[in-house]
């Protein structure tokens, strides 16, 4: 009937660390979306023009993709 889930302490701590980091990121940046959430929020029939841009969250300047439609930014990857 019930399957026994085998988990060890190390795996538990790793999963809790990942969950804590995601919760902290969502709390610090309320508009942040993770990959699965972002893909669900972009309409599949949208005719987006993807352009490269630097991220402005910190001073590093990592690359992001900006989806534009009619000259307005409507999505970020």
PyMOL Python script that loads the backbone (N, CA, C, O; Angstrom):
from pymol import cmd

cmd.read_pdbstr("""\
ATOM      1  N   UNK A   1       0.808  -1.194   0.000  1.00  0.00           N
ATOM      2  CA  UNK A   1       0.000   0.000   0.000  1.00  0.00           C
ATOM      3  C   UNK A   1       0.853   1.260   0.000  1.00  0.00           C
ATOM      4  O   UNK A   1       0.872   1.998  -0.986  1.00  0.00           O
ATOM      5  N   UNK A   2       1.547   1.508   1.084  1.00  0.00           N
ATOM      6  CA  UNK A   2       2.361   2.705   1.188  1.00  0.00           C
ATOM      7  C   UNK A   2       3.797   2.380   0.848  1.00  0.00           C
ATOM      8  O   UNK A   2       4.349   1.376   1.299  1.00  0.00           O
ATOM      9  N   UNK A   3       4.392   3.242   0.048  1.00  0.00           N
ATOM     10  CA  UNK A   3       5.803   3.072  -0.262  1.00  0.00           C
ATOM     11  C   UNK A   3       6.630   3.832   0.754  1.00  0.00           C
ATOM     12  O   UNK A   3       6.314   4.968   1.107  1.00  0.00           O
ATOM     13  N   UNK A   4       7.656   3.215   1.205  1.00  0.00           N
ATOM     14  CA  UNK A   4       8.551   3.858   2.154  1.00  0.00           C
ATOM     15  C   UNK A   4       9.521   4.756   1.379  1.00  0.00           C
ATOM     16  O   UNK A   4      10.196   4.296   0.459  1.00  0.00           O
ATOM     17  N   UNK A   5       9.585   6.007   1.747  1.00  0.00           N
ATOM     18  CA  UNK A   5      10.489   6.942   1.100  1.00  0.00           C
ATOM     19  C   UNK A   5      11.794   6.966   1.879  1.00  0.00           C
ATOM     20  O   UNK A   5      11.825   7.309   3.061  1.00  0.00           O
ATOM     21  N   UNK A   6      12.851   6.603   1.209  1.00  0.00           N
ATOM     22  CA  UNK A   6      14.162   6.590   1.840  1.00  0.00           C
ATOM     23  C   UNK A   6      14.826   7.942   1.630  1.00  0.00           C
ATOM     24  O   UNK A   6      15.012   8.381   0.495  1.00  0.00           O
ATOM     25  N   UNK A   7      15.174   8.585   2.701  1.00  0.00           N
ATOM     26  CA  UNK A   7      15.840   9.874   2.628  1.00  0.00           C
ATOM     27  C   UNK A   7      16.892   9.922   3.723  1.00  0.00           C
ATOM     28  O   UNK A   7      16.697   9.396   4.818  1.00  0.00           O
ATOM     29  N   UNK A   8      17.984  10.548   3.413  1.00  0.00           N
ATOM     30  CA  UNK A   8      19.002  10.672   4.452  1.00  0.00           C
ATOM     31  C   UNK A   8      19.126  12.138   4.870  1.00  0.00           C
ATOM     32  O   UNK A   8      18.530  13.026   4.260  1.00  0.00           O
ATOM     33  N   UNK A   9      19.876  12.361   5.874  1.00  0.00           N
ATOM     34  CA  UNK A   9      20.003  13.694   6.457  1.00  0.00           C
ATOM     35  C   UNK A   9      20.596  14.699   5.470  1.00  0.00           C
ATOM     36  O   UNK A   9      20.154  15.847   5.407  1.00  0.00           O
ATOM     37  N   UNK A  10      21.582  14.274   4.711  1.00  0.00           N
ATOM     38  CA  UNK A  10      22.238  15.164   3.755  1.00  0.00           C
ATOM     39  C   UNK A  10      21.261  15.645   2.674  1.00  0.00           C
ATOM     40  O   UNK A  10      21.236  16.832   2.350  1.00  0.00           O
ATOM     41  N   UNK A  11      20.460  14.735   2.117  1.00  0.00           N
ATOM     42  CA  UNK A  11      19.479  15.120   1.106  1.00  0.00           C
ATOM     43  C   UNK A  11      18.436  16.070   1.681  1.00  0.00           C
ATOM     44  O   UNK A  11      18.026  17.023   1.020  1.00  0.00           O
ATOM     45  N   UNK A  12      18.010  15.809   2.910  1.00  0.00           N
ATOM     46  CA  UNK A  12      17.037  16.668   3.564  1.00  0.00           C
ATOM     47  C   UNK A  12      17.583  18.086   3.723  1.00  0.00           C
ATOM     48  O   UNK A  12      16.883  19.058   3.441  1.00  0.00           O
ATOM     49  N   UNK A  13      18.826  18.202   4.172  1.00  0.00           N
ATOM     50  CA  UNK A  13      19.438  19.518   4.372  1.00  0.00           C
ATOM     51  C   UNK A  13      19.595  20.246   3.043  1.00  0.00           C
ATOM     52  O   UNK A  13      19.369  21.454   2.980  1.00  0.00           O
ATOM     53  N   UNK A  14      19.979  19.537   1.975  1.00  0.00           N
ATOM     54  CA  UNK A  14      20.105  20.154   0.649  1.00  0.00           C
ATOM     55  C   UNK A  14      18.770  20.701   0.169  1.00  0.00           C
ATOM     56  O   UNK A  14      18.689  21.825  -0.325  1.00  0.00           O
ATOM     57  N   UNK A  15      17.714  19.891   0.321  1.00  0.00           N
ATOM     58  CA  UNK A  15      16.391  20.327  -0.123  1.00  0.00           C
ATOM     59  C   UNK A  15      15.904  21.527   0.678  1.00  0.00           C
ATOM     60  O   UNK A  15      15.295  22.436   0.114  1.00  0.00           O
ATOM     61  N   UNK A  16      16.157  21.543   1.958  1.00  0.00           N
ATOM     62  CA  UNK A  16      15.745  22.673   2.793  1.00  0.00           C
ATOM     63  C   UNK A  16      16.535  23.936   2.439  1.00  0.00           C
ATOM     64  O   UNK A  16      15.988  25.038   2.486  1.00  0.00           O
ATOM     65  N   UNK A  17      17.809  23.787   2.088  1.00  0.00           N
ATOM     66  CA  UNK A  17      18.623  24.936   1.695  1.00  0.00           C
ATOM     67  C   UNK A  17      18.108  25.531   0.393  1.00  0.00           C
ATOM     68  O   UNK A  17      18.033  26.752   0.259  1.00  0.00           O
ATOM     69  N   UNK A  18      17.752  24.686  -0.565  1.00  0.00           N
ATOM     70  CA  UNK A  18      17.218  25.169  -1.840  1.00  0.00           C
ATOM     71  C   UNK A  18      15.883  25.869  -1.622  1.00  0.00           C
ATOM     72  O   UNK A  18      15.652  26.949  -2.165  1.00  0.00           O
ATOM     73  N   UNK A  19      15.008  25.265  -0.833  1.00  0.00           N
ATOM     74  CA  UNK A  19      13.715  25.860  -0.541  1.00  0.00           C
ATOM     75  C   UNK A  19      13.867  27.202   0.169  1.00  0.00           C
ATOM     76  O   UNK A  19      13.138  28.146  -0.133  1.00  0.00           O
ATOM     77  N   UNK A  20      14.800  27.294   1.104  1.00  0.00           N
ATOM     78  CA  UNK A  20      15.043  28.543   1.822  1.00  0.00           C
ATOM     79  C   UNK A  20      15.551  29.633   0.883  1.00  0.00           C
ATOM     80  O   UNK A  20      15.129  30.785   0.983  1.00  0.00           O
ATOM     81  N   UNK A  21      16.451  29.275  -0.024  1.00  0.00           N
ATOM     82  CA  UNK A  21      16.982  30.253  -0.976  1.00  0.00           C
ATOM     83  C   UNK A  21      15.898  30.760  -1.914  1.00  0.00           C
ATOM     84  O   UNK A  21      15.842  31.955  -2.205  1.00  0.00           O
ATOM     85  N   UNK A  22      15.032  29.863  -2.394  1.00  0.00           N
ATOM     86  CA  UNK A  22      13.943  30.285  -3.280  1.00  0.00           C
ATOM     87  C   UNK A  22      12.946  31.175  -2.538  1.00  0.00           C
ATOM     88  O   UNK A  22      12.446  32.148  -3.103  1.00  0.00           O
ATOM     89  N   UNK A  23      12.658  30.853  -1.288  1.00  0.00           N
ATOM     90  CA  UNK A  23      11.745  31.666  -0.494  1.00  0.00           C
ATOM     91  C   UNK A  23      12.336  33.046  -0.234  1.00  0.00           C
ATOM     92  O   UNK A  23      11.630  34.051  -0.317  1.00  0.00           O
ATOM     93  N   UNK A  24      13.627  33.099   0.079  1.00  0.00           N
ATOM     94  CA  UNK A  24      14.291  34.380   0.312  1.00  0.00           C
ATOM     95  C   UNK A  24      14.302  35.226  -0.955  1.00  0.00           C
ATOM     96  O   UNK A  24      14.062  36.432  -0.895  1.00  0.00           O
ATOM     97  N   UNK A  25      14.580  34.605  -2.105  1.00  0.00           N
ATOM     98  CA  UNK A  25      14.605  35.346  -3.368  1.00  0.00           C
ATOM     99  C   UNK A  25      13.217  35.895  -3.700  1.00  0.00           C
ATOM    100  O   UNK A  25      13.096  37.035  -4.149  1.00  0.00           O
ATOM    101  N   UNK A  26      12.188  35.109  -3.486  1.00  0.00           N
ATOM    102  CA  UNK A  26      10.824  35.572  -3.767  1.00  0.00           C
ATOM    103  C   UNK A  26      10.425  36.690  -2.814  1.00  0.00           C
ATOM    104  O   UNK A  26       9.673  37.586  -3.196  1.00  0.00           O
ATOM    105  N   UNK A  27      10.920  36.651  -1.573  1.00  0.00           N
ATOM    106  CA  UNK A  27      10.605  37.700  -0.609  1.00  0.00           C
ATOM    107  C   UNK A  27      11.350  38.998  -0.890  1.00  0.00           C
ATOM    108  O   UNK A  27      10.795  40.083  -0.710  1.00  0.00           O
ATOM    109  N   UNK A  28      12.599  38.896  -1.328  1.00  0.00           N
ATOM    110  CA  UNK A  28      13.403  40.091  -1.600  1.00  0.00           C
ATOM    111  C   UNK A  28      12.988  40.770  -2.892  1.00  0.00           C
ATOM    112  O   UNK A  28      12.998  41.998  -2.978  1.00  0.00           O
ATOM    113  N   UNK A  29      12.625  39.987  -3.898  1.00  0.00           N
ATOM    114  CA  UNK A  29      12.240  40.514  -5.195  1.00  0.00           C
ATOM    115  C   UNK A  29      10.844  39.993  -5.520  1.00  0.00           C
ATOM    116  O   UNK A  29      10.716  38.942  -6.148  1.00  0.00           O
ATOM    117  N   UNK A  30       9.791  40.706  -5.106  1.00  0.00           N
ATOM    118  CA  UNK A  30       8.426  40.188  -5.273  1.00  0.00           C
ATOM    119  C   UNK A  30       8.053  39.849  -6.714  1.00  0.00           C
ATOM    120  O   UNK A  30       7.183  39.004  -6.923  1.00  0.00           O
ATOM    121  N   UNK A  31       8.659  40.457  -7.690  1.00  0.00           N
ATOM    122  CA  UNK A  31       8.316  40.191  -9.079  1.00  0.00           C
ATOM    123  C   UNK A  31       9.085  39.046  -9.701  1.00  0.00           C
ATOM    124  O   UNK A  31       8.897  38.742 -10.879  1.00  0.00           O
ATOM    125  N   UNK A  32       9.961  38.398  -8.918  1.00  0.00           N
ATOM    126  CA  UNK A  32      10.791  37.335  -9.483  1.00  0.00           C
ATOM    127  C   UNK A  32       9.932  36.131  -9.861  1.00  0.00           C
ATOM    128  O   UNK A  32       9.009  35.757  -9.138  1.00  0.00           O
ATOM    129  N   UNK A  33      10.251  35.540 -10.996  1.00  0.00           N
ATOM    130  CA  UNK A  33       9.558  34.334 -11.445  1.00  0.00           C
ATOM    131  C   UNK A  33      10.608  33.288 -11.744  1.00  0.00           C
ATOM    132  O   UNK A  33      11.652  33.594 -12.321  1.00  0.00           O
ATOM    133  N   UNK A  34      10.337  32.062 -11.358  1.00  0.00           N
ATOM    134  CA  UNK A  34      11.235  30.983 -11.691  1.00  0.00           C
ATOM    135  C   UNK A  34      10.854  30.424 -13.055  1.00  0.00           C
ATOM    136  O   UNK A  34       9.763  30.713 -13.547  1.00  0.00           O
ATOM    137  N   UNK A  35      11.707  29.646 -13.670  1.00  0.00           N
ATOM    138  CA  UNK A  35      11.559  29.229 -15.073  1.00  0.00           C
ATOM    139  C   UNK A  35      10.186  28.642 -15.393  1.00  0.00           C
ATOM    140  O   UNK A  35       9.572  29.043 -16.382  1.00  0.00           O
ATOM    141  N   UNK A  36       9.690  27.709 -14.590  1.00  0.00           N
ATOM    142  CA  UNK A  36       8.396  27.090 -14.885  1.00  0.00           C
ATOM    143  C   UNK A  36       7.265  28.107 -14.818  1.00  0.00           C
ATOM    144  O   UNK A  36       6.383  28.110 -15.677  1.00  0.00           O
ATOM    145  N   UNK A  37       7.283  28.968 -13.809  1.00  0.00           N
ATOM    146  CA  UNK A  37       6.247  29.992 -13.676  1.00  0.00           C
ATOM    147  C   UNK A  37       6.285  30.959 -14.847  1.00  0.00           C
ATOM    148  O   UNK A  37       5.246  31.392 -15.345  1.00  0.00           O
ATOM    149  N   UNK A  38       7.500  31.294 -15.284  1.00  0.00           N
ATOM    150  CA  UNK A  38       7.642  32.256 -16.370  1.00  0.00           C
ATOM    151  C   UNK A  38       7.116  31.690 -17.681  1.00  0.00           C
ATOM    152  O   UNK A  38       6.419  32.389 -18.417  1.00  0.00           O
ATOM    153  N   UNK A  39       7.435  30.444 -17.984  1.00  0.00           N
ATOM    154  CA  UNK A  39       6.975  29.830 -19.223  1.00  0.00           C
ATOM    155  C   UNK A  39       5.448  29.738 -19.254  1.00  0.00           C
ATOM    156  O   UNK A  39       4.843  29.882 -20.316  1.00  0.00           O
ATOM    157  N   UNK A  40       4.823  29.502 -18.103  1.00  0.00           N
ATOM    158  CA  UNK A  40       3.374  29.413 -18.046  1.00  0.00           C
ATOM    159  C   UNK A  40       2.730  30.778 -18.247  1.00  0.00           C
ATOM    160  O   UNK A  40       1.613  30.867 -18.756  1.00  0.00           O
ATOM    161  N   UNK A  41       3.427  31.846 -17.852  1.00  0.00           N
ATOM    162  CA  UNK A  41       2.855  33.191 -17.935  1.00  0.00           C
ATOM    163  C   UNK A  41       2.961  33.835 -19.305  1.00  0.00           C
ATOM    164  O   UNK A  41       2.287  34.834 -19.557  1.00  0.00           O
ATOM    165  N   UNK A  42       3.789  33.297 -20.205  1.00  0.00           N
ATOM    166  CA  UNK A  42       3.952  33.876 -21.543  1.00  0.00           C
ATOM    167  C   UNK A  42       2.973  33.206 -22.490  1.00  0.00           C
ATOM    168  O   UNK A  42       3.014  31.987 -22.657  1.00  0.00           O
ATOM    169  N   UNK A  43       2.095  33.978 -23.109  1.00  0.00           N
ATOM    170  CA  UNK A  43       1.148  33.367 -24.043  1.00  0.00           C
ATOM    171  C   UNK A  43       1.866  32.715 -25.223  1.00  0.00           C
ATOM    172  O   UNK A  43       2.812  33.284 -25.769  1.00  0.00           O
ATOM    173  N   UNK A  44       1.421  31.528 -25.614  1.00  0.00           N
ATOM    174  CA  UNK A  44       2.094  30.805 -26.692  1.00  0.00           C
ATOM    175  C   UNK A  44       1.868  31.464 -28.054  1.00  0.00           C
ATOM    176  O   UNK A  44       2.680  31.290 -28.963  1.00  0.00           O
ATOM    177  N   UNK A  45       0.783  32.213 -28.205  1.00  0.00           N
ATOM    178  CA  UNK A  45       0.499  32.847 -29.486  1.00  0.00           C
ATOM    179  C   UNK A  45       1.116  34.243 -29.598  1.00  0.00           C
ATOM    180  O   UNK A  45       0.922  34.924 -30.605  1.00  0.00           O
ATOM    181  N   UNK A  46       1.858  34.673 -28.573  1.00  0.00           N
ATOM    182  CA  UNK A  46       2.483  35.996 -28.602  1.00  0.00           C
ATOM    183  C   UNK A  46       3.619  36.013 -29.622  1.00  0.00           C
ATOM    184  O   UNK A  46       4.442  35.099 -29.659  1.00  0.00           O
ATOM    185  N   UNK A  47       3.657  37.030 -30.427  1.00  0.00           N
ATOM    186  CA  UNK A  47       4.706  37.197 -31.425  1.00  0.00           C
ATOM    187  C   UNK A  47       5.782  38.092 -30.822  1.00  0.00           C
ATOM    188  O   UNK A  47       5.792  39.302 -31.046  1.00  0.00           O
ATOM    189  N   UNK A  48       6.696  37.482 -30.048  1.00  0.00           N
ATOM    190  CA  UNK A  48       7.698  38.249 -29.326  1.00  0.00           C
ATOM    191  C   UNK A  48       9.003  38.336 -30.099  1.00  0.00           C
ATOM    192  O   UNK A  48       9.423  37.390 -30.765  1.00  0.00           O
ATOM    193  N   UNK A  49       9.623  39.484 -29.992  1.00  0.00           N
ATOM    194  CA  UNK A  49      10.940  39.717 -30.556  1.00  0.00           C
ATOM    195  C   UNK A  49      11.914  39.724 -29.374  1.00  0.00           C
ATOM    196  O   UNK A  49      11.881  40.648 -28.561  1.00  0.00           O
ATOM    197  N   UNK A  50      12.782  38.709 -29.264  1.00  0.00           N
ATOM    198  CA  UNK A  50      13.689  38.585 -28.120  1.00  0.00           C
ATOM    199  C   UNK A  50      14.971  39.350 -28.382  1.00  0.00           C
ATOM    200  O   UNK A  50      15.603  39.171 -29.423  1.00  0.00           O
ATOM    201  N   UNK A  51      15.365  40.216 -27.426  1.00  0.00           N
ATOM    202  CA  UNK A  51      16.594  41.007 -27.527  1.00  0.00           C
ATOM    203  C   UNK A  51      17.430  40.809 -26.274  1.00  0.00           C
ATOM    204  O   UNK A  51      16.893  40.592 -25.189  1.00  0.00           O
ATOM    205  N   UNK A  52      18.757  40.886 -26.428  1.00  0.00           N
ATOM    206  CA  UNK A  52      19.677  40.733 -25.304  1.00  0.00           C
ATOM    207  C   UNK A  52      19.771  42.048 -24.531  1.00  0.00           C
ATOM    208  O   UNK A  52      19.706  43.132 -25.110  1.00  0.00           O
ATOM    209  N   UNK A  53      19.926  41.925 -23.192  1.00  0.00           N
ATOM    210  CA  UNK A  53      20.100  43.095 -22.338  1.00  0.00           C
ATOM    211  C   UNK A  53      20.824  42.660 -21.065  1.00  0.00           C
ATOM    212  O   UNK A  53      20.799  41.479 -20.717  1.00  0.00           O
ATOM    213  N   UNK A  54      21.472  43.602 -20.360  1.00  0.00           N
ATOM    214  CA  UNK A  54      22.094  43.247 -19.084  1.00  0.00           C
ATOM    215  C   UNK A  54      21.063  43.302 -17.960  1.00  0.00           C
ATOM    216  O   UNK A  54      20.159  44.138 -17.979  1.00  0.00           O
ATOM    217  N   UNK A  55      21.202  42.410 -16.985  1.00  0.00           N
ATOM    218  CA  UNK A  55      20.337  42.419 -15.795  1.00  0.00           C
ATOM    219  C   UNK A  55      20.795  43.570 -14.897  1.00  0.00           C
ATOM    220  O   UNK A  55      21.990  43.851 -14.815  1.00  0.00           O
ATOM    221  N   UNK A  56      19.860  44.232 -14.229  1.00  0.00           N
ATOM    222  CA  UNK A  56      20.204  45.375 -13.376  1.00  0.00           C
ATOM    223  C   UNK A  56      19.961  45.134 -11.891  1.00  0.00           C
ATOM    224  O   UNK A  56      19.914  46.090 -11.117  1.00  0.00           O
ATOM    225  N   UNK A  57      19.801  43.850 -11.464  1.00  0.00           N
ATOM    226  CA  UNK A  57      19.594  43.578 -10.048  1.00  0.00           C
ATOM    227  C   UNK A  57      20.851  43.882  -9.234  1.00  0.00           C
ATOM    228  O   UNK A  57      20.752  44.332  -8.093  1.00  0.00           O
ATOM    229  N   UNK A  58      22.019  43.643  -9.801  1.00  0.00           N
ATOM    230  CA  UNK A  58      23.264  43.935  -9.088  1.00  0.00           C
ATOM    231  C   UNK A  58      24.245  44.546 -10.088  1.00  0.00           C
ATOM    232  O   UNK A  58      23.883  44.791 -11.239  1.00  0.00           O
ATOM    233  N   UNK A  59      25.453  44.787  -9.668  1.00  0.00           N
ATOM    234  CA  UNK A  59      26.431  45.433 -10.525  1.00  0.00           C
ATOM    235  C   UNK A  59      27.158  44.513 -11.490  1.00  0.00           C
ATOM    236  O   UNK A  59      27.995  44.982 -12.261  1.00  0.00           O
ATOM    237  N   UNK A  60      26.867  43.218 -11.472  1.00  0.00           N
ATOM    238  CA  UNK A  60      27.591  42.268 -12.320  1.00  0.00           C
ATOM    239  C   UNK A  60      27.198  42.428 -13.783  1.00  0.00           C
ATOM    240  O   UNK A  60      28.067  42.410 -14.655  1.00  0.00           O
ATOM    241  N   UNK A  61      25.919  42.583 -14.070  1.00  0.00           N
ATOM    242  CA  UNK A  61      25.463  42.768 -15.445  1.00  0.00           C
ATOM    243  C   UNK A  61      25.292  41.481 -16.218  1.00  0.00           C
ATOM    244  O   UNK A  61      25.647  41.418 -17.395  1.00  0.00           O
ATOM    245  N   UNK A  62      24.750  40.442 -15.577  1.00  0.00           N
ATOM    246  CA  UNK A  62      24.482  39.171 -16.264  1.00  0.00           C
ATOM    247  C   UNK A  62      23.521  39.400 -17.427  1.00  0.00           C
ATOM    248  O   UNK A  62      22.777  40.380 -17.436  1.00  0.00           O
ATOM    249  N   UNK A  63      23.537  38.510 -18.396  1.00  0.00           N
ATOM    250  CA  UNK A  63      22.682  38.664 -19.559  1.00  0.00           C
ATOM    251  C   UNK A  63      21.273  38.140 -19.339  1.00  0.00           C
ATOM    252  O   UNK A  63      21.085  37.111 -18.689  1.00  0.00           O
ATOM    253  N   UNK A  64      20.289  38.836 -19.873  1.00  0.00           N
ATOM    254  CA  UNK A  64      18.895  38.398 -19.874  1.00  0.00           C
ATOM    255  C   UNK A  64      18.332  38.613 -21.271  1.00  0.00           C
ATOM    256  O   UNK A  64      18.905  39.346 -22.077  1.00  0.00           O
ATOM    257  N   UNK A  65      17.217  37.975 -21.546  1.00  0.00           N
ATOM    258  CA  UNK A  65      16.521  38.178 -22.804  1.00  0.00           C
ATOM    259  C   UNK A  65      15.220  38.924 -22.520  1.00  0.00           C
ATOM    260  O   UNK A  65      14.475  38.554 -21.613  1.00  0.00           O
ATOM    261  N   UNK A  66      14.950  39.963 -23.286  1.00  0.00           N
ATOM    262  CA  UNK A  66      13.739  40.765 -23.129  1.00  0.00           C
ATOM    263  C   UNK A  66      12.834  40.494 -24.323  1.00  0.00           C
ATOM    264  O   UNK A  66      13.232  40.682 -25.472  1.00  0.00           O
ATOM    265  N   UNK A  67      11.623  40.054 -24.040  1.00  0.00           N
ATOM    266  CA  UNK A  67      10.631  39.819 -25.085  1.00  0.00           C
ATOM    267  C   UNK A  67       9.832  41.084 -25.315  1.00  0.00           C
ATOM    268  O   UNK A  67       9.168  41.574 -24.402  1.00  0.00           O
ATOM    269  N   UNK A  68       9.888  41.627 -26.540  1.00  0.00           N
ATOM    270  CA  UNK A  68       9.171  42.863 -26.844  1.00  0.00           C
ATOM    271  C   UNK A  68       8.062  42.601 -27.857  1.00  0.00           C
ATOM    272  O   UNK A  68       8.174  41.740 -28.729  1.00  0.00           O
ATOM    273  N   UNK A  69       7.002  43.365 -27.712  1.00  0.00           N
ATOM    274  CA  UNK A  69       5.880  43.299 -28.642  1.00  0.00           C
ATOM    275  C   UNK A  69       5.381  44.719 -28.835  1.00  0.00           C
ATOM    276  O   UNK A  69       5.049  45.399 -27.865  1.00  0.00           O
ATOM    277  N   UNK A  70       5.327  45.166 -30.069  1.00  0.00           N
ATOM    278  CA  UNK A  70       4.911  46.550 -30.394  1.00  0.00           C
ATOM    279  C   UNK A  70       5.761  47.586 -29.656  1.00  0.00           C
ATOM    280  O   UNK A  70       5.245  48.617 -29.223  1.00  0.00           O
ATOM    281  N   UNK A  71       7.060  47.315 -29.512  1.00  0.00           N
ATOM    282  CA  UNK A  71       7.975  48.244 -28.879  1.00  0.00           C
ATOM    283  C   UNK A  71       7.938  48.278 -27.369  1.00  0.00           C
ATOM    284  O   UNK A  71       8.609  49.114 -26.764  1.00  0.00           O
ATOM    285  N   UNK A  72       7.162  47.380 -26.725  1.00  0.00           N
ATOM    286  CA  UNK A  72       7.083  47.355 -25.272  1.00  0.00           C
ATOM    287  C   UNK A  72       7.578  46.019 -24.734  1.00  0.00           C
ATOM    288  O   UNK A  72       7.281  44.967 -25.300  1.00  0.00           O
ATOM    289  N   UNK A  73       8.333  46.066 -23.639  1.00  0.00           N
ATOM    290  CA  UNK A  73       8.822  44.844 -23.007  1.00  0.00           C
ATOM    291  C   UNK A  73       7.675  44.170 -22.266  1.00  0.00           C
ATOM    292  O   UNK A  73       7.006  44.791 -21.440  1.00  0.00           O
ATOM    293  N   UNK A  74       7.453  42.882 -22.572  1.00  0.00           N
ATOM    294  CA  UNK A  74       6.370  42.161 -21.897  1.00  0.00           C
ATOM    295  C   UNK A  74       6.818  40.856 -21.259  1.00  0.00           C
ATOM    296  O   UNK A  74       6.034  40.218 -20.556  1.00  0.00           O
ATOM    297  N   UNK A  75       8.085  40.436 -21.490  1.00  0.00           N
ATOM    298  CA  UNK A  75       8.574  39.195 -20.894  1.00  0.00           C
ATOM    299  C   UNK A  75      10.088  39.274 -20.722  1.00  0.00           C
ATOM    300  O   UNK A  75      10.781  39.968 -21.467  1.00  0.00           O
ATOM    301  N   UNK A  76      10.582  38.551 -19.725  1.00  0.00           N
ATOM    302  CA  UNK A  76      12.020  38.502 -19.446  1.00  0.00           C
ATOM    303  C   UNK A  76      12.406  37.051 -19.206  1.00  0.00           C
ATOM    304  O   UNK A  76      11.726  36.326 -18.480  1.00  0.00           O
ATOM    305  N   UNK A  77      13.509  36.636 -19.825  1.00  0.00           N
ATOM    306  CA  UNK A  77      14.076  35.293 -19.589  1.00  0.00           C
ATOM    307  C   UNK A  77      15.483  35.477 -19.085  1.00  0.00           C
ATOM    308  O   UNK A  77      16.175  34.496 -18.813  1.00  0.00           O
TER     309      UNK A  77
END
""", "prot")
cmd.dss("prot")
cmd.show_as("cartoon", "prot")
cmd.util.cbc("prot")
cmd.orient("prot")
